Amino acid sequence: MLPNPQFYSIYPSVVPADKEVEMTIIPNERTYLLFPDIEYTIKIVAVNDDESSYYYSTKPQAQFTINAQNGIIRFNYSFRDEQEYFIQLIK
């Protein structure tokens, strides 16, 4: 499953480089709640001009699994460089 990005919000949307921050993925509607009994994979992809598609990147900067709590996902991450990143949520 590759959730449609319009159904979820990710906060904060701007973060400092090289500093660990808590990221939160929240469904925009109750229909798209994230369930605690399902393990989700998070891929963090650094976006650059050579990337042909955000969805099928072959080089994620980080990848880990996590379970939702209370219908949302929270995780801590330190983004290495000052640039745009794509966070991919996979069920």
Backbone torsions as a table, in degrees:
resi	resn	phi	psi	omega
1	MET	NA	135.0	173.2
2	LEU	-123.0	98.1	-176.5
3	PRO	-58.5	145.5	177.2
4	ASN	-69.8	124.2	-175.5
5	PRO	-58.8	-25.8	-179.7
6	GLN	-69.8	-13.4	-179.4
7	PHE	-88.9	-7.3	-176.2
8	TYR	-133.0	151.3	173.7
9	SER	-118.9	145.7	178.5
10	ILE	-121.4	126.8	-179.9
11	TYR	-125.5	145.9	-12.3
12	PRO	-72.5	158.6	-178.6
13	SER	-91.5	-18.2	175.4
14	VAL	-126.2	127.3	-177.3
15	VAL	-132.6	155.4	177.1
16	PRO	-75.8	150.8	177.0
17	ALA	-76.3	147.8	175.4
18	ASP	58.4	31.3	176.4
19	LYS	-138.7	128.4	-178.5
20	GLU	-68.6	131.4	178.7
21	VAL	-130.3	154.6	175.1
22	GLU	-90.4	120.6	178.7
23	MET	-99.4	143.8	-179.5
24	THR	-130.0	129.0	174.9
25	ILE	-108.8	120.9	-174.5
26	ILE	-124.1	132.4	175.2
27	PRO	-70.1	142.6	179.9
28	ASN	-79.2	-18.3	177.8
29	GLU	-139.5	155.2	-179.8
30	ARG	-62.7	-24.6	179.5
31	THR	-60.2	-27.1	-173.5
32	TYR	-108.9	28.9	178.9
33	LEU	-58.2	148.8	176.4
34	LEU	-96.5	132.2	-171.4
35	PHE	-99.1	140.7	-175.9
36	PRO	-69.1	-23.6	-177.7
37	ASP	-86.6	1.5	179.2
38	ILE	-109.5	133.9	177.9
39	GLU	-91.3	125.4	-179.5
40	TYR	-105.8	146.7	174.7
41	THR	-104.4	133.0	176.8
42	ILE	-110.4	127.8	173.4
43	LYS	-117.7	131.7	177.1
44	ILE	-111.3	120.7	-174.6
45	VAL	-117.4	125.5	172.9
46	ALA	-77.3	124.0	-175.6
47	VAL	-87.3	134.2	175.1
48	ASN	-142.4	175.8	-176.4
49	ASP	-67.1	-20.2	-178.2
50	ASP	-83.6	-9.9	-176.1
51	GLU	-76.4	118.7	-178.9
52	SER	-79.9	-27.9	-179.7
53	SER	-153.9	131.1	176.7
54	TYR	-63.2	-35.1	-172.4
55	TYR	-74.1	-24.7	-174.0
56	TYR	-121.7	36.9	179.9
57	SER	-64.6	139.8	178.7
58	THR	-93.9	-7.7	-174.1
59	LYS	-128.2	73.2	175.8
60	PRO	-69.5	144.2	177.6
61	GLN	-72.7	-33.2	178.3
62	ALA	-150.5	152.9	176.4
63	GLN	-149.1	131.9	178.2
64	PHE	-155.5	164.1	178.9
65	THR	-107.5	151.9	-176.1
66	ILE	-156.8	154.5	174.3
67	ASN	-108.6	147.3	178.3
68	ALA	-77.5	155.5	173.5
69	GLN	-133.3	128.2	-178.8
70	ASN	55.9	35.3	175.4
71	GLY	81.6	4.5	179.5
72	ILE	-133.4	164.6	177.6
73	ILE	-117.2	132.5	174.7
74	ARG	-126.1	138.0	175.4
75	PHE	-152.6	155.7	177.4
76	ASN	-103.2	140.0	-179.9
77	TYR	-155.0	147.0	175.9
78	SER	-112.3	112.4	179.7
79	PHE	-79.5	123.4	-171.0
80	ARG	-65.7	-46.9	-172.9
81	ASP	-119.7	161.7	176.5
82	GLU	-84.8	99.7	-179.2
83	GLN	-168.0	-178.9	179.2
84	GLU	-84.7	141.9	177.7
85	TYR	-127.3	152.4	175.2
86	PHE	-116.5	127.4	178.7
87	ILE	-106.3	117.6	-177.0
88	GLN	-103.8	129.0	178.8
89	LEU	-109.0	123.2	-176.9
90	ILE	-125.5	133.7	178.3
91	LYS	-93.0	NA	NA
